[in-house]
Amino acid sequence: MKSKYPHLPYILMGHSMGGLIVAHATILRGDMFAGLVLSAAAVRPVVVSPVTAAIVNFGAKSLAFVMPRVPLFPWKTSNITSLPEEVMMS
């Protein structure tokens, strides 16, 4: 790709386990990439303060208990996929 598009920046994107992979690639060869996009990456962030960790953990567990299935905004499955069988599943 570099020979075909030498003037364009490279931005890595990874979701879930792919997030872990692209984060690792960026650590190893960060000079090759202009940016990194992580979506629900399978990484554990380092928390400096135990108090911060406790607050984040409490907040996450509270939200999971109070709002396990409440959507944050209304959405239509037809906006997510065009496959009728997938739209019917949800």
C-alpha positions as CSV (number, residue, x, y, z in Angstrom):
1,M,0.0,0.0,0.0
2,K,2.8,2.4,0.8
3,S,4.1,2.2,-2.8
4,K,0.6,2.8,-4.2
5,Y,-0.4,5.6,-1.7
6,P,2.8,7.1,-0.3
7,H,1.1,10.4,0.5
8,L,-1.7,9.1,2.6
9,P,-1.5,8.5,6.4
10,Y,-2.1,5.0,7.8
11,I,-4.7,4.8,10.5
12,L,-5.3,1.4,12.2
13,M,-8.8,0.4,13.5
14,G,-9.5,-2.6,15.7
15,H,-12.6,-3.9,17.4
16,S,-12.5,-6.3,20.4
17,M,-9.5,-8.7,19.9
18,G,-8.6,-6.7,16.8
19,G,-8.2,-3.7,19.1
20,L,-5.6,-5.6,21.1
21,I,-3.8,-6.6,17.9
22,V,-3.6,-3.1,16.5
23,A,-2.6,-1.6,19.9
24,H,0.3,-4.1,20.0
25,A,1.2,-3.3,16.4
26,T,1.3,0.4,17.3
27,I,3.5,-0.2,20.2
28,L,5.9,-2.2,18.0
29,R,5.8,0.0,14.9
30,G,4.1,3.3,16.0
31,D,6.3,5.3,13.6
32,M,4.4,3.7,10.7
33,F,0.9,4.9,11.7
34,A,-0.7,8.3,11.9
35,G,-3.5,7.2,14.2
36,L,-5.2,4.4,16.0
37,V,-9.0,3.8,16.5
38,L,-10.0,1.3,19.2
39,S,-13.6,0.1,19.5
40,A,-14.3,-2.0,22.6
41,A,-10.7,-3.1,22.6
42,A,-9.8,-6.2,24.6
43,V,-7.2,-4.3,26.7
44,R,-7.1,-3.5,30.3
45,P,-6.1,0.1,31.0
46,V,-3.6,0.9,33.7
47,V,-5.2,2.9,36.5
48,V,-2.9,5.0,38.5
49,S,-5.1,5.5,41.5
50,P,-7.0,2.7,43.4
51,V,-9.7,5.3,44.2
52,T,-10.2,6.0,40.5
53,A,-10.4,2.2,39.8
54,A,-13.0,1.8,42.5
55,I,-15.1,4.7,41.2
56,V,-15.0,3.4,37.6
57,N,-15.8,-0.2,38.7
58,F,-18.7,1.0,40.9
59,G,-20.1,3.1,38.1
60,A,-19.9,0.3,35.5
61,K,-21.5,-2.2,37.8
62,S,-24.3,0.2,38.8
63,L,-25.1,1.0,35.1
64,A,-25.1,-2.7,34.3
65,F,-27.5,-3.4,37.2
66,V,-29.9,-0.5,36.6
67,M,-29.9,-0.4,32.8
68,P,-29.0,-3.8,31.4
69,R,-31.3,-3.6,28.4
70,V,-32.2,0.1,28.1
71,P,-31.0,1.6,24.9
72,L,-29.3,5.0,25.2
73,F,-31.1,6.2,22.0
74,P,-33.8,4.8,19.8
75,W,-32.5,2.9,16.8
76,K,-33.8,0.7,13.9
77,T,-32.2,-2.6,13.1
78,S,-32.7,-1.7,9.4
79,N,-30.2,1.1,9.8
80,I,-27.5,-1.5,11.0
81,T,-27.9,-4.2,8.4
82,S,-29.6,-4.7,5.0
83,L,-29.9,-8.4,5.4
84,P,-33.6,-9.2,6.1
85,E,-32.8,-12.3,8.1
86,E,-30.7,-10.3,10.5
87,V,-33.3,-7.6,10.9
88,M,-35.9,-10.2,11.7
89,M,-33.7,-11.7,14.4
90,S,-33.7,-8.6,16.5
